[in-house]
Each structure stands twice: as structure tokens, then as C-alpha cells.
Amino acid sequence: MRTKPDYYDIDLYGDGKARAEIIEVRLRGGGRALVLDRTIFYPEGGGQGADRGTINGYDVLDVREEDGEILHIVEGDPVPGPCELVLDLSRRRDFTVQHTAQHLVSGLMLRRGGYPTVSMRLGEDYTTIDVDGKNISRETLLAVEDEAVFAVERDAPVVIHLCPPERVEDFPLRKIPPKGEDVIRVVEIAGCDFSPCCGTHVPSAARIGMIRILGSEKYKGMTRIYLIAGRRCLKDSRVLRENAETVSRALSVPVEETGAAALALLEKTAKMEERLKAAAEEAARIRACAIIEKAELEGAGPDTWYAEYFPGADMEEVSKLGRQLRELSGAVFVLGAGKDKKFAALCSAEGVDIRPGLKEALEKAGGKGGGGKDFFQGQFASGDELEAFLAGFQTKAQA
């Protein structure tokens, strides 16, 4: 039996309830697929997600149309007979608003710039519209957004045409209508769009409330536009305002000046980081000079191996020290970072291969590592193992 679709007639501001009859219960995966004599639940299709709600108290997980029937996927073990349908009106209103806004923006993108919509998707957080066009300017998107908002302000009527009795050829459609359908629904937004569509739509543009084009990006040779409408704009505004006020308090500036203040802080921080980096390199150089002087490594060559363990240092700190040591001496340095349980071995002398002297000792000590002729890294499971490994290479007094 073909399910009668009553989802177009639901009052979006009513109680979202209706009576129906469960005429068949089918097994579907771990749940049940219910066939009803009538339904207020919209099935997924045309880029719009399925409705949610309950049937006799059972949660509706999905709604699909298959072979002319609308299947309601639920958990539990319902039985045939009379049932109460309770629609999640908040979700339906949201998707209905988003879908109508998508039609409005798609129609204006085509009318203003000649950019046809190839595909769209109504997501849980935003709507995406993929249009056939590249390098669409921000100015174009802002102009389309302004026109869409004006359509909302003037409350452009949203009219549903059924073909037949009307002729689909009489409408300047934005896209080719589907074939093989007994009746084609054409959604008109006065002055903005004509499109064949089976989705749900508000009766007039004012019901959309507000529209925001969040931005765009290149996508598969096209442009993907990100869009929100209705209460999603309110939610977005609240989040942005809350974040702006947090930044405002942190920087001690008015909300309208947070952007400039944040950029100034980032610039100041970048300069400070540059100075700190230079200071760290200088500190590493002073420390390297002290090690060389104490261990008498100045002028030493590849036959001189020097190892040291730094229990409180990480590899970034040890690497800075290693770079300075390599500039100041030709000895082989094996330096351990206790925080990371890692070591780095390095040498600046020409034609030296430090790998043979490290691989065998590393394998015996139970560590792992690898590298090239003049730079080699490794790691151990514990600091004690690393310290014991380094002790085997200490040919000079600890610095």
C-alpha cells in the first residue's frame, strides 16, 4: 500500500501531533521499519534530512522513501494498529527554513551572476550550495546576501505549483525537473526563483527570519557556499558575541575594537617570540662554550666523542645546544634529553660517518633510532636506560 504523504500539510507552529495506522512492521537491521496509512514525517531526499520524532513513544531514527512507500525506522518492537505520531517540530522548522533560504540564494546566484546550483546539502550546522563557477568575489556574495535579506524584508510569497494541473513548461525553472513523476512540485519564491522540489518550504520569505552567507571555498572545480538562516543566525550571533565579549574583557577594549586589538597583540607577541628565540640561541651558545672549555674540546676532531645527559631538558633545548656545539667544535657529540628520553648525535667534521659507532651500542642498550652520517637520533623506554647508554660514550669529564 502506498503511504499517503501528509508532511506538507503539517502546521509548523502547532502541536506536531497526528493519528495514523501502522499497517506493517518489517525487520530492518537492528530495528523495525514501519509502514503507515498516512504520515507527517518527511523522508530524506533532495538534500534535506529526514524528520525525527516518535511513533507511539518509539523514537524515529530515520525516514526513507523506497519503491513508493515511506518507511519509518524505529527502535523497539511496535505492533500494527492505531498510533500517535509526534513530530520534532524544532527540527522540521529549522530544515524548512534552511531549505527555503537555499532556494532563495541559489535563485539569486543564478540571476545575478549566472552561477547555477549543481548540488546542495542541508547539514545540521549549516547548508552548503555547490555552484558552477570559479573565483566568485566576496562582493558578489555580499550582494546576493543583501538581495536575499531584502526578499525576507518584503515578505516575498512562496508559492507551490503542482504540475499537472499546471504545465511545468510554463515556468522558468532553475533546474531540469525529474522524469517519471506523476506530479511535479514547482516552488516559486516571487521575483527570485522557480525550482522543481519535493522538500518542505515556508509559505513566505518573512518566515525565514534572517539569512547569512558565511563564506565560500573552491570545491571540485566549483565554488561551495556556506549558508545559515533563521534561528541558526541567532545562535551564530550569540556565540560570536560571547567570544567577542571574552576577548574584550581580556584585552580591556570595547567589543568593536577587539579585532584591531587582537592583531596588535599578535604582532607584539611575534616580536617577543623573536627576541626570546634569539636569547635562547645565545644562551645555548654560552652553554656550549662552557662545555667546550671545561671538557677541553676546542679543536677536537671526529676521534673525540663527548656525551652528556640533561635530565631536565627536552629535545628542542638539547637540539639548540647541539647546533652551537657543532659550530664550535669538530668533536662527535651525543646529547640526551631526559624529558623525552631521547638523544641526538652529531658531528660537523667532513667525511665522518658516526653511524657505526652508534648502531651497535644502541641495539645492545635496547634503544631505537636512526639517521645519517652526521646526524643520528634515538629513543629509550626510560631515562635510566638513556643515561646508561650515554655513559658508554663519555670520554671527557662531565661539564
C-alpha positions, 0 to 999 in steps of 0.5 A: 500500500502506498503511504499517503504523504501528509508532511506538507500539510503539517502546521509548523507552529502547532502541536506536531501531533497526528493519528495514523495506522501502522499497517506493517512492521518489517525487520530492518537491521537492528530495528523495525521499519514501519509502514503507515496509512498516512504520515507527517514525517518527511523522508530524506531526499533532495538534500534535506534530512529526514524528520525525527520524532516518535511513533507511539513513544518509539523514537524515529531514527530515520525516514526513507522513501523506497519503491513508493512507500515511506518507511519509518525506522524505529527502535523497539518492537511496535505492533500494527494498529492505531498510533500517535505520531509526534513530530520534532517540530524544532527540527522540521522548522529549522530544515524548512527554513534552511531549505527555503533560504537555499532556494532563495540564494541559489535563485539569486546566484543564478540571476545575478551572476549566472552561477547555477546550483549543481548540488546542495546539502542541508547539514545540521550546522549549516547548508552548503550550495555547490555552484558552477563557477570559479573565483566568485568575489566576496562582493558578489556574495555580499550582494546576493546576501543583501538581495536575499535579506531584502526578499525576507524584508518584503515578505516575498510569497512562496508559492507551490505549483503542482504540475499537472494541473499546471504545465511545468513548461510554463515556468522558468525553472532553475533546474531540469525537473525529474522524469517519471513523476506523476506530479511535479512540485514547482516552488516559486519564491516571487521575483527570485526563483522557480525550482522543481522540489519535493522538500518542505518550504515556508509559505513566505520569505518573512518566515525565514527570519534572517539569512547569512552567507558565511563564506565560500571555498573552491570545491571540485572545480566549483565554488561551495557556499556556506549558508545559515538562516533563521534561528541558526543566525541567532545562535551564530550571533550569540556565540560570536558575541560571547567570544567577542565579549571574552576577548574584550574583557581580556584585552580591556577594549570595547567589543568593536575594537577587539579585532584591531586589538587582537592583531596588535597583540599578535604582532607584539607577541611575534616580536617577543617570540623573536627576541626570546628565540634569539636569547635562547640561541645565545644562551645555548651558545654560552652553554656550549662554550662552557662545555667546550672549555671545561671538557677541553674540546676546542679543536677536537676532531671526529676521534673525540666523542663527548656525551652528556645527559640533561635530565631536565631538558627536552629535545628542542633545548638539547637540539639548540645546544647541539647546533652551537656545539657543532659550530664550535667544535669538530668533536662527535657529540651525543646529547640526551634529553631526559624529558623525552628520553631521547638523544641526538648525535652529531658531528660537523667534521667532513667525511665522518660517518658516526653511524657505526659507532652508534648502531651497535651500542644502541641495539645492545642498550635496547634503544631505537633510532636512526639517521645519517652520517652526521646526524643520528637520533634515538629513543629509550623506554626510560631515562635510566636506560638513556643515561646508561647508554650515554655513559658508554660514550663519555670520554671527557669529564662531565661539564 
